Amino acid sequence: MDDTDVPQAAINDVPVNFDEAAVLLDVREHDEWQRGHAPGAQHIPMGEVPARMAEIDAEAPLFVVCHAGGRSQRVAQYLARNGYQPVNIAGGMLAWAGAGRPVVTDDGGVGTV
């Protein structure tokens, strides 16, 4: 674990809607994503981030999320060392869903975390 300092955002400080103006990067595994994710999130599993960093908009505000906040913290540290300015979402998708925010599946149905 390294000591790269990455800002943490409580769920109430995270935008509800994501579009071109801000990026919500979901770094969970494919099976977790398929069960449910935040609408508008970008999905790149943690292990694929180094090879797919070019897909992440370096200019937009960047929020990183996983299930509970641990993996996204490590990815955020990695991205911070590579010129990004990520914010880790404290509590991850558990906090997202716990705050009553929408969780959807790829086909637009209601998802689970």
N, CA, C and O atoms as CSV, one atom per row, in Angstrom:
chain,resi,resn,atom,element,x,y,z
A,1,MET,N,N,0.855,-1.186,0.000
A,1,MET,CA,C,0.000,0.000,0.000
A,1,MET,C,C,0.893,1.238,0.000
A,1,MET,O,O,1.853,1.298,0.769
A,2,ASP,N,N,0.610,2.189,-0.812
A,2,ASP,CA,C,1.444,3.383,-0.821
A,2,ASP,C,C,0.741,4.523,-0.105
A,2,ASP,O,O,-0.410,4.397,0.313
A,3,ASP,N,N,1.437,5.619,0.028
A,3,ASP,CA,C,0.898,6.718,0.821
A,3,ASP,C,C,0.399,7.875,-0.036
A,3,ASP,O,O,0.235,8.991,0.457
A,4,THR,N,N,0.155,7.607,-1.330
A,4,THR,CA,C,-0.396,8.652,-2.183
A,4,THR,C,C,-1.719,9.121,-1.585
A,4,THR,O,O,-2.638,8.326,-1.386
A,5,ASP,N,N,-1.804,10.398,-1.306
A,5,ASP,CA,C,-3.001,10.936,-0.658
A,5,ASP,C,C,-4.066,11.210,-1.708
A,5,ASP,O,O,-3.860,12.002,-2.627
A,6,VAL,N,N,-5.192,10.553,-1.564
A,6,VAL,CA,C,-6.306,10.720,-2.495
A,6,VAL,C,C,-7.496,11.257,-1.713
A,6,VAL,O,O,-7.829,10.715,-0.659
A,7,PRO,N,N,-8.144,12.310,-2.203
A,7,PRO,CA,C,-9.324,12.823,-1.496
A,7,PRO,C,C,-10.420,11.766,-1.408
A,7,PRO,O,O,-10.605,10.960,-2.320
A,8,GLN,N,N,-11.141,11.789,-0.289
A,8,GLN,CA,C,-12.276,10.890,-0.073
A,8,GLN,C,C,-13.546,11.728,-0.146
A,8,GLN,O,O,-13.592,12.847,0.366
A,9,ALA,N,N,-14.562,11.187,-0.779
A,9,ALA,CA,C,-15.844,11.893,-0.844
A,9,ALA,C,C,-16.903,11.061,-0.137
A,9,ALA,O,O,-17.084,9.880,-0.434
A,10,ALA,N,N,-17.597,11.691,0.800
A,10,ALA,CA,C,-18.774,11.058,1.380
A,10,ALA,C,C,-19.846,11.027,0.287
A,10,ALA,O,O,-19.861,11.876,-0.604
A,11,ILE,N,N,-20.728,10.055,0.365
A,11,ILE,CA,C,-21.712,9.872,-0.706
A,11,ILE,C,C,-22.539,11.139,-0.953
A,11,ILE,O,O,-22.936,11.392,-2.090
A,12,ASN,N,N,-22.803,11.928,0.072
A,12,ASN,CA,C,-23.593,13.147,-0.124
A,12,ASN,C,C,-22.844,14.212,-0.910
A,12,ASN,O,O,-23.453,15.165,-1.397
A,13,ASP,N,N,-21.516,14.060,-1.039
A,13,ASP,CA,C,-20.709,15.023,-1.792
A,13,ASP,C,C,-20.439,14.561,-3.224
A,13,ASP,O,O,-19.699,15.212,-3.962
A,14,VAL,N,N,-21.035,13.445,-3.609
A,14,VAL,CA,C,-20.835,12.875,-4.939
A,14,VAL,C,C,-22.029,13.242,-5.823
A,14,VAL,O,O,-23.173,13.134,-5.383
A,15,PRO,N,N,-21.779,13.674,-7.060
A,15,PRO,CA,C,-22.915,13.970,-7.947
A,15,PRO,C,C,-23.836,12.760,-8.087
A,15,PRO,O,O,-23.400,11.615,-7.968
A,16,VAL,N,N,-25.100,13.028,-8.337
A,16,VAL,CA,C,-26.057,11.942,-8.550
A,16,VAL,C,C,-26.031,11.499,-10.007
A,16,VAL,O,O,-26.154,10.310,-10.303
A,17,ASN,N,N,-25.872,12.462,-10.916
A,17,ASN,CA,C,-25.884,12.148,-12.344
A,17,ASN,C,C,-24.490,12.295,-12.935
A,17,ASN,O,O,-23.770,13.250,-12.641
A,18,PHE,N,N,-24.125,11.337,-13.769
A,18,PHE,CA,C,-22.827,11.380,-14.426
A,18,PHE,C,C,-23.017,11.406,-15.934
A,18,PHE,O,O,-23.808,10.646,-16.492
A,19,ASP,N,N,-22.272,12.301,-16.585
A,19,ASP,CA,C,-22.312,12.441,-18.033
A,19,ASP,C,C,-20.924,12.904,-18.464
A,19,ASP,O,O,-19.936,12.557,-17.817
A,20,GLU,N,N,-20.830,13.665,-19.525
A,20,GLU,CA,C,-19.521,14.126,-20.005
A,20,GLU,C,C,-18.851,15.065,-19.004
A,20,GLU,O,O,-17.631,15.229,-19.038
A,21,ALA,N,N,-19.629,15.683,-18.113
A,21,ALA,CA,C,-19.084,16.680,-17.189
A,21,ALA,C,C,-18.294,16.048,-16.045
A,21,ALA,O,O,-17.402,16.689,-15.489
A,22,ALA,N,N,-18.600,14.822,-15.691
A,22,ALA,CA,C,-17.902,14.136,-14.609
A,22,ALA,C,C,-17.913,12.640,-14.896
A,22,ALA,O,O,-18.832,12.122,-15.532
A,23,VAL,N,N,-16.876,11.952,-14.416
A,23,VAL,CA,C,-16.741,10.519,-14.663
A,23,VAL,C,C,-16.880,9.764,-13.348
A,23,VAL,O,O,-16.242,10.104,-12.351
A,24,LEU,N,N,-17.730,8.728,-13.361
A,24,LEU,CA,C,-17.812,7.782,-12.253
A,24,LEU,C,C,-17.199,6.484,-12.761
A,24,LEU,O,O,-17.805,5.777,-13.567
A,25,LEU,N,N,-15.996,6.173,-12.287
A,25,LEU,CA,C,-15.283,4.976,-12.726
A,25,LEU,C,C,-15.547,3.847,-11.741
A,25,LEU,O,O,-15.139,3.916,-10.581
A,26,ASP,N,N,-16.226,2.816,-12.205
A,26,ASP,CA,C,-16.545,1.642,-11.390
A,26,ASP,C,C,-15.477,0.588,-11.663
A,26,ASP,O,O,-15.356,0.098,-12.786
A,27,VAL,N,N,-14.699,0.237,-10.634
A,27,VAL,CA,C,-13.573,-0.683,-10.823
A,27,VAL,C,C,-13.868,-2.088,-10.310
A,27,VAL,O,O,-12.948,-2.884,-10.124
A,28,ARG,N,N,-15.154,-2.402,-10.077
A,28,ARG,CA,C,-15.521,-3.742,-9.627
A,28,ARG,C,C,-15.393,-4.747,-10.765
A,28,ARG,O,O,-15.235,-4.374,-11.927
A,29,GLU,N,N,-15.462,-6.016,-10.414
A,29,GLU,CA,C,-15.354,-7.076,-11.410
A,29,GLU,C,C,-16.621,-7.148,-12.265
A,29,GLU,O,O,-17.655,-6.577,-11.920
A,30,HIS,N,N,-16.514,-7.864,-13.393
A,30,HIS,CA,C,-17.627,-7.945,-14.350
A,30,HIS,C,C,-18.907,-8.468,-13.715
A,30,HIS,O,O,-19.988,-7.951,-13.997
A,31,ASP,N,N,-18.806,-9.502,-12.847
A,31,ASP,CA,C,-20.024,-10.063,-12.261
A,31,ASP,C,C,-20.694,-9.057,-11.326
A,31,ASP,O,O,-21.922,-9.001,-11.256
A,32,GLU,N,N,-19.897,-8.261,-10.606
A,32,GLU,CA,C,-20.470,-7.244,-9.725
A,32,GLU,C,C,-21.183,-6.173,-10.546
A,32,GLU,O,O,-22.286,-5.748,-10.202
A,33,TRP,N,N,-20.542,-5.737,-11.639
A,33,TRP,CA,C,-21.119,-4.719,-12.529
A,33,TRP,C,C,-22.446,-5.208,-13.086
A,33,TRP,O,O,-23.420,-4.456,-13.138
A,34,GLN,N,N,-22.483,-6.487,-13.509
A,34,GLN,CA,C,-23.697,-7.025,-14.130
A,34,GLN,C,C,-24.858,-7.096,-13.149
A,34,GLN,O,O,-26.013,-6.968,-13.553
A,35,ARG,N,N,-24.571,-7.297,-11.864
A,35,ARG,CA,C,-25.648,-7.332,-10.859
A,35,ARG,C,C,-26.271,-5.954,-10.686
A,35,ARG,O,O,-27.471,-5.837,-10.437
A,36,GLY,N,N,-25.453,-4.910,-10.818
A,36,GLY,CA,C,-26.002,-3.570,-10.695
A,36,GLY,C,C,-24.915,-2.530,-10.561
A,36,GLY,O,O,-23.879,-2.771,-9.941
A,37,HIS,N,N,-25.161,-1.365,-11.149
A,37,HIS,CA,C,-24.192,-0.262,-11.128
A,37,HIS,C,C,-24.928,1.066,-11.185
A,37,HIS,O,O,-26.131,1.122,-11.440
A,38,ALA,N,N,-24.183,2.127,-10.945
A,38,ALA,CA,C,-24.765,3.464,-11.002
A,38,ALA,C,C,-25.031,3.838,-12.454
A,38,ALA,O,O,-24.199,3.553,-13.316
A,39,PRO,N,N,-26.169,4.470,-12.751
A,39,PRO,CA,C,-26.439,4.915,-14.125
A,39,PRO,C,C,-25.341,5.870,-14.588
A,39,PRO,O,O,-24.939,6.770,-13.850
A,40,GLY,N,N,-24.865,5.669,-15.802
A,40,GLY,CA,C,-23.876,6.568,-16.371
A,40,GLY,C,C,-22.440,6.264,-15.979
A,40,GLY,O,O,-21.519,6.944,-16.432
A,41,ALA,N,N,-22.236,5.248,-15.141
A,41,ALA,CA,C,-20.873,4.911,-14.718
A,41,ALA,C,C,-20.077,4.309,-15.878
A,41,ALA,O,O,-20.637,3.720,-16.804
A,42,GLN,N,N,-18.759,4.475,-15.799
A,42,GLN,CA,C,-17.836,3.847,-16.752
A,42,GLN,C,C,-17.243,2.645,-16.034
A,42,GLN,O,O,-16.823,2.757,-14.883
A,43,HIS,N,N,-17.203,1.482,-16.708
A,43,HIS,CA,C,-16.735,0.262,-16.057
A,43,HIS,C,C,-15.379,-0.162,-16.602
A,43,HIS,O,O,-15.242,-0.493,-17.780
A,44,ILE,N,N,-14.375,-0.146,-15.722
A,44,ILE,CA,C,-13.071,-0.731,-16.037
A,44,ILE,C,C,-12.637,-1.478,-14.775
A,44,ILE,O,O,-12.272,-0.843,-13.785
A,45,PRO,N,N,-12.671,-2.827,-14.792
A,45,PRO,CA,C,-12.277,-3.574,-13.598
A,45,PRO,C,C,-10.867,-3.198,-13.149
A,45,PRO,O,O,-10.013,-2.855,-13.967
A,46,MET,N,N,-10.635,-3.267,-11.842
A,46,MET,CA,C,-9.369,-2.848,-11.250
A,46,MET,C,C,-8.155,-3.376,-12.008
A,46,MET,O,O,-7.227,-2.618,-12.291
A,47,GLY,N,N,-8.151,-4.658,-12.338
A,47,GLY,CA,C,-6.998,-5.262,-12.991
A,47,GLY,C,C,-6.765,-4.778,-14.413
A,47,GLY,O,O,-5.680,-4.968,-14.962
A,48,GLU,N,N,-7.775,-4.152,-15.017
A,48,GLU,CA,C,-7.650,-3.685,-16.395
A,48,GLU,C,C,-7.297,-2.201,-16.499
A,48,GLU,O,O,-7.002,-1.706,-17.587
A,49,VAL,N,N,-7.327,-1.492,-15.361
A,49,VAL,CA,C,-7.106,-0.041,-15.381
A,49,VAL,C,C,-5.769,0.354,-16.016
A,49,VAL,O,O,-5.749,1.257,-16.852
A,50,PRO,N,N,-4.633,-0.299,-15.646
A,50,PRO,CA,C,-3.360,0.141,-16.258
A,50,PRO,C,C,-3.364,0.081,-17.782
A,50,PRO,O,O,-2.804,0.959,-18.438
A,51,ALA,N,N,-3.989,-0.944,-18.344
A,51,ALA,CA,C,-4.004,-1.102,-19.801
A,51,ALA,C,C,-5.042,-0.217,-20.479
A,51,ALA,O,O,-4.966,0.011,-21.686
A,52,ARG,N,N,-6.016,0.287,-19.711
A,52,ARG,CA,C,-7.129,1.023,-20.312
A,52,ARG,C,C,-7.216,2.470,-19.842
A,52,ARG,O,O,-8.250,3.114,-20.018
A,53,MET,N,N,-6.135,2.992,-19.243
A,53,MET,CA,C,-6.167,4.358,-18.710
A,53,MET,C,C,-6.523,5.393,-19.766
A,53,MET,O,O,-7.124,6.419,-19.445
A,54,ALA,N,N,-6.165,5.143,-21.018
A,54,ALA,CA,C,-6.452,6.113,-22.080
A,54,ALA,C,C,-7.957,6.325,-22.257
A,54,ALA,O,O,-8.377,7.333,-22.824
A,55,GLU,N,N,-8.770,5.377,-21.773
A,55,GLU,CA,C,-10.230,5.498,-21.898
A,55,GLU,C,C,-10.815,6.456,-20.861
A,55,GLU,O,O,-11.981,6.840,-20.958
A,56,ILE,N,N,-10.017,6.837,-19.878
A,56,ILE,CA,C,-10.510,7.678,-18.789
A,56,ILE,C,C,-10.209,9.137,-19.104
A,56,ILE,O,O,-9.057,9.491,-19.357
A,57,ASP,N,N,-11.217,9.974,-19.092
A,57,ASP,CA,C,-11.073,11.400,-19.396
A,57,ASP,C,C,-10.274,12.073,-18.289
A,57,ASP,O,O,-10.737,12.176,-17.153
A,58,ALA,N,N,-9.066,12.533,-18.627
A,58,ALA,CA,C,-8.187,13.158,-17.630
A,58,ALA,C,C,-8.623,14.581,-17.288
A,58,ALA,O,O,-8.170,15.143,-16.291
A,59,GLU,N,N,-9.489,15.161,-18.096
A,59,GLU,CA,C,-9.917,16.552,-17.887
A,59,GLU,C,C,-11.151,16.658,-16.995
A,59,GLU,O,O,-11.343,17.668,-16.319
A,60,ALA,N,N,-11.982,15.629,-16.990
A,60,ALA,CA,C,-13.249,15.678,-16.238
A,60,ALA,C,C,-13.015,15.331,-14.771
A,60,ALA,O,O,-12.084,14.590,-14.456
A,61,PRO,N,N,-13.846,15.855,-13.870
A,61,PRO,CA,C,-13.787,15.400,-12.476
A,61,PRO,C,C,-13.972,13.879,-12.450
A,61,PRO,O,O,-14.848,13.342,-13.128
A,62,LEU,N,N,-13.151,13.201,-11.671
A,62,LEU,CA,C,-13.120,11.735,-11.689
A,62,LEU,C,C,-13.407,11.179,-10.304
A,62,LEU,O,O,-12.664,11.433,-9.356
A,63,PHE,N,N,-14.492,10.417,-10.194
A,63,PHE,CA,C,-14.846,9.722,-8.961
A,63,PHE,C,C,-14.647,8.236,-9.204
A,63,PHE,O,O,-15.042,7.716,-10.248
A,64,VAL,N,N,-14.031,7.543,-8.239
A,64,VAL,CA,C,-13.745,6.113,-8.383
A,64,VAL,C,C,-14.537,5.365,-7.319
A,64,VAL,O,O,-14.556,5.749,-6.150
A,65,VAL,N,N,-15.199,4.276,-7.754
A,65,VAL,CA,C,-16.048,3.509,-6.845
A,65,VAL,C,C,-15.814,2.018,-7.017
A,65,VAL,O,O,-15.538,1.540,-8.117
A,66,CYS,N,N,-15.930,1.284,-5.897
A,66,CYS,CA,C,-15.946,-0.180,-5.948
A,66,CYS,C,C,-17.082,-0.630,-5.036
A,66,CYS,O,O,-18.060,0.100,-4.877
A,67,HIS,N,N,-16.980,-1.804,-4.436
A,67,HIS,CA,C,-18.081,-2.284,-3.596
A,67,HIS,C,C,-18.143,-1.523,-2.274
A,67,HIS,O,O,-19.205,-1.033,-1.890
A,68,ALA,N,N,-16.998,-1.420,-1.568
A,68,ALA,CA,C,-17.006,-0.791,-0.249
A,68,ALA,C,C,-15.976,0.329,-0.090
A,68,ALA,O,O,-15.972,1.010,0.936
A,69,GLY,N,N,-15.103,0.533,-1.080
A,69,GLY,CA,C,-14.161,1.643,-1.017
A,69,GLY,C,C,-12.688,1.270,-0.993
A,69,GLY,O,O,-11.837,2.145,-1.151
A,70,GLY,N,N,-12.365,0.005,-0.800
A,70,GLY,CA,C,-10.969,-0.418,-0.716
A,70,GLY,C,C,-10.257,-0.495,-2.054
A,70,GLY,O,O,-9.191,0.095,-2.230
A,71,ARG,N,N,-10.845,-1.221,-3.000
A,71,ARG,CA,C,-10.223,-1.336,-4.321
A,71,ARG,C,C,-10.179,0.012,-5.028
A,71,ARG,O,O,-9.190,0.349,-5.679
A,72,SER,N,N,-11.271,0.789,-4.895
A,72,SER,CA,C,-11.277,2.093,-5.564
A,72,SER,C,C,-10.205,3.009,-4.982
A,72,SER,O,O,-9.642,3.833,-5.702
A,73,GLN,N,N,-9.915,2.876,-3.688
A,73,GLN,CA,C,-8.840,3.664,-3.084
A,73,GLN,C,C,-7.504,3.328,-3.752
A,73,GLN,O,O,-6.732,4.229,-4.081
A,74,ARG,N,N,-7.230,2.037,-3.953
A,74,ARG,CA,C,-5.968,1.637,-4.577
A,74,ARG,C,C,-5.902,2.115,-6.027
A,74,ARG,O,O,-4.856,2.583,-6.478
A,75,VAL,N,N,-7.007,2.002,-6.755
A,75,VAL,CA,C,-7.030,2.480,-8.142
A,75,VAL,C,C,-6.851,3.996,-8.173
A,75,VAL,O,O,-6.123,4.519,-9.016
A,76,ALA,N,N,-7.511,4.697,-7.261
A,76,ALA,CA,C,-7.383,6.152,-7.216
A,76,ALA,C,C,-5.932,6.556,-6.947
A,76,ALA,O,O,-5.437,7.515,-7.539
A,77,GLN,N,N,-5.257,5.840,-6.069
A,77,GLN,CA,C,-3.848,6.135,-5.795
A,77,GLN,C,C,-3.010,5.922,-7.060
A,77,GLN,O,O,-2.138,6.729,-7.383
A,78,TYR,N,N,-3.283,4.836,-7.760
A,78,TYR,CA,C,-2.565,4.553,-9.002
A,78,TYR,C,C,-2.804,5.665,-10.023
A,78,TYR,O,O,-1.861,6.152,-10.647
A,79,LEU,N,N,-4.058,6.062,-10.191
A,79,LEU,CA,C,-4.384,7.113,-11.153
A,79,LEU,C,C,-3.745,8.437,-10.755
A,79,LEU,O,O,-3.285,9.188,-11.616
A,80,ALA,N,N,-3.712,8.728,-9.452
A,80,ALA,CA,C,-3.112,9.973,-8.972
A,80,ALA,C,C,-1.620,10.013,-9.316
A,80,ALA,O,O,-1.090,11.067,-9.667
A,81,ARG,N,N,-0.955,8.876,-9.217
A,81,ARG,CA,C,0.467,8.816,-9.565
A,81,ARG,C,C,0.692,8.970,-11.063
A,81,ARG,O,O,1.809,9.233,-11.507
A,82,ASN,N,N,-0.381,8.803,-11.840
A,82,ASN,CA,C,-0.265,8.872,-13.294
A,82,ASN,C,C,-0.939,10.114,-13.873
A,82,ASN,O,O,-1.356,10.121,-15.031
A,83,GLY,N,N,-1.041,11.154,-13.065
A,83,GLY,CA,C,-1.484,12.446,-13.580
A,83,GLY,C,C,-2.960,12.757,-13.481
A,83,GLY,O,O,-3.392,13.835,-13.888
A,84,TYR,N,N,-3.744,11.832,-12.948
A,84,TYR,CA,C,-5.178,12.088,-12.776
A,84,TYR,C,C,-5.406,12.735,-11.415
A,84,TYR,O,O,-4.520,12.733,-10.561
A,85,GLN,N,N,-6.595,13.287,-11.222
A,85,GLN,CA,C,-6.969,13.870,-9.928
A,85,GLN,C,C,-8.247,13.206,-9.436
A,85,GLN,O,O,-9.306,13.831,-9.387
A,86,PRO,N,N,-8.135,11.932,-9.072
A,86,PRO,CA,C,-9.334,11.175,-8.688
A,86,PRO,C,C,-9.789,11.473,-7.265
A,86,PRO,O,O,-9.020,11.936,-6.423
A,87,VAL,N,N,-11.072,11.189,-7.027
A,87,VAL,CA,C,-11.663,11.243,-5.696
A,87,VAL,C,C,-12.250,9.855,-5.430
A,87,VAL,O,O,-13.028,9.336,-6.229
A,88,ASN,N,N,-11.866,9.263,-4.296
A,88,ASN,CA,C,-12.406,7.959,-3.940
A,88,ASN,C,C,-13.756,8.145,-3.238
A,88,ASN,O,O,-13.904,9.032,-2.398
A,89,ILE,N,N,-14.731,7.312,-3.583
A,89,ILE,CA,C,-16.034,7.376,-2.936
A,89,ILE,C,C,-16.009,6.488,-1.700
A,89,ILE,O,O,-15.990,5.261,-1.799
A,90,ALA,N,N,-16.010,7.126,-0.534
A,90,ALA,CA,C,-15.996,6.395,0.734
A,90,ALA,C,C,-17.255,5.540,0.848
A,90,ALA,O,O,-18.369,6.030,0.663
A,91,GLY,N,N,-17.064,4.262,1.153
A,91,GLY,CA,C,-18.216,3.371,1.308
A,91,GLY,C,C,-18.668,2.711,0.024
A,91,GLY,O,O,-19.493,1.798,0.059
A,92,GLY,N,N,-18.137,3.159,-1.127
A,92,GLY,CA,C,-18.402,2.503,-2.398
A,92,GLY,C,C,-19.872,2.414,-2.782
A,92,GLY,O,O,-20.695,3.251,-2.410
A,93,MET,N,N,-20.163,1.367,-3.539
A,93,MET,CA,C,-21.539,1.171,-4.005
A,93,MET,C,C,-22.483,0.827,-2.853
A,93,MET,O,O,-23.694,1.018,-2.971
A,94,LEU,N,N,-21.946,0.325,-1.744
A,94,LEU,CA,C,-22.794,0.097,-0.575
A,94,LEU,C,C,-23.355,1.428,-0.090
A,94,LEU,O,O,-24.536,1.524,0.242
A,95,ALA,N,N,-22.503,2.459,-0.049
A,95,ALA,CA,C,-22.966,3.784,0.370
A,95,ALA,C,C,-23.902,4.383,-0.670
A,95,ALA,O,O,-24.899,5.017,-0.324
A,96,TRP,N,N,-23.575,4.181,-1.963
A,96,TRP,CA,C,-24.419,4.692,-3.053
A,96,TRP,C,C,-25.844,4.150,-2.904
A,96,TRP,O,O,-26.810,4.912,-2.888
A,97,ALA,N,N,-25.958,2.832,-2.796
A,97,ALA,CA,C,-27.279,2.204,-2.681
A,97,ALA,C,C,-27.923,2.557,-1.342
A,97,ALA,O,O,-29.134,2.766,-1.267
A,98,GLY,N,N,-27.113,2.623,-0.288
A,98,GLY,CA,C,-27.629,2.947,1.037
A,98,GLY,C,C,-28.224,4.342,1.113
A,98,GLY,O,O,-29.091,4.612,1.944
A,99,ALA,N,N,-27.747,5.239,0.229
A,99,ALA,CA,C,-28.275,6.598,0.187
A,99,ALA,C,C,-29.533,6.679,-0.681
A,99,ALA,O,O,-30.088,7.758,-0.888
A,100,GLY,N,N,-29.972,5.524,-1.185
A,100,GLY,CA,C,-31.192,5.494,-1.983
A,100,GLY,C,C,-30.978,5.894,-3.431
A,100,GLY,O,O,-31.932,6.206,-4.143
A,101,ARG,N,N,-29.719,5.883,-3.868
A,101,ARG,CA,C,-29.432,6.254,-5.254
A,101,ARG,C,C,-29.715,5.083,-6.188
A,101,ARG,O,O,-29.682,3.927,-5.765
A,102,PRO,N,N,-29.996,5.382,-7.474
A,102,PRO,CA,C,-30.385,4.307,-8.382
A,102,PRO,C,C,-29.242,3.335,-8.687
A,102,PRO,O,O,-28.085,3.728,-8.835
A,103,VAL,N,N,-29.607,2.063,-8.775
A,103,VAL,CA,C,-28.697,0.994,-9.198
A,103,VAL,C,C,-29.403,0.278,-10.333
A,103,VAL,O,O,-30.532,-0.187,-10.174
A,104,VAL,N,N,-28.732,0.187,-11.496
A,104,VAL,CA,C,-29.361,-0.398,-12.674
A,104,VAL,C,C,-28.513,-1.518,-13.251
A,104,VAL,O,O,-27.334,-1.660,-12.927
A,105,THR,N,N,-29.139,-2.313,-14.116
A,105,THR,CA,C,-28.420,-3.325,-14.878
A,105,THR,C,C,-28.186,-2.784,-16.289
A,105,THR,O,O,-28.716,-1.733,-16.650
A,106,ASP,N,N,-27.394,-3.502,-17.082
A,106,ASP,CA,C,-27.076,-3.043,-18.425
A,106,ASP,C,C,-28.320,-2.847,-19.290
A,106,ASP,O,O,-28.336,-1.998,-20.181
A,107,ASP,N,N,-29.364,-3.638,-19.022
A,107,ASP,CA,C,-30.584,-3.504,-19.841
A,107,ASP,C,C,-31.568,-2.502,-19.257
A,107,ASP,O,O,-32.704,-2.395,-19.720
A,108,GLY,N,N,-31.123,-1.760,-18.225
A,108,GLY,CA,C,-31.973,-0.716,-17.674
A,108,GLY,C,C,-32.883,-1.157,-16.543
A,108,GLY,O,O,-33.668,-0.366,-16.020
A,109,GLY,N,N,-32.774,-2.425,-16.170
A,109,GLY,CA,C,-33.600,-2.917,-15.073
A,109,GLY,C,C,-33.040,-2.472,-13.723
A,109,GLY,O,O,-32.006,-1.808,-13.654
A,110,VAL,N,N,-33.735,-2.846,-12.663
A,110,VAL,CA,C,-33.287,-2.507,-11.312
A,110,VAL,C,C,-32.191,-3.490,-10.911
A,110,VAL,O,O,-32.367,-4.706,-10.979
A,111,GLY,N,N,-31.053,-2.933,-10.491
A,111,GLY,CA,C,-29.933,-3.758,-10.110
A,111,GLY,C,C,-29.775,-3.878,-8.617
A,111,GLY,O,O,-30.500,-3.241,-7.852
A,112,THR,N,N,-28.815,-4.703,-8.195
A,112,THR,CA,C,-28.484,-4.875,-6.778
A,112,THR,C,C,-26.990,-4.678,-6.605
A,112,THR,O,O,-26.218,-4.791,-7.557
A,113,VAL,N,N,-26.597,-4.384,-5.381
A,113,VAL,CA,C,-25.174,-4.191,-5.068
A,113,VAL,C,C,-24.662,-5.420,-4.357
A,113,VAL,O,O,-23.486,-5.480,-3.998
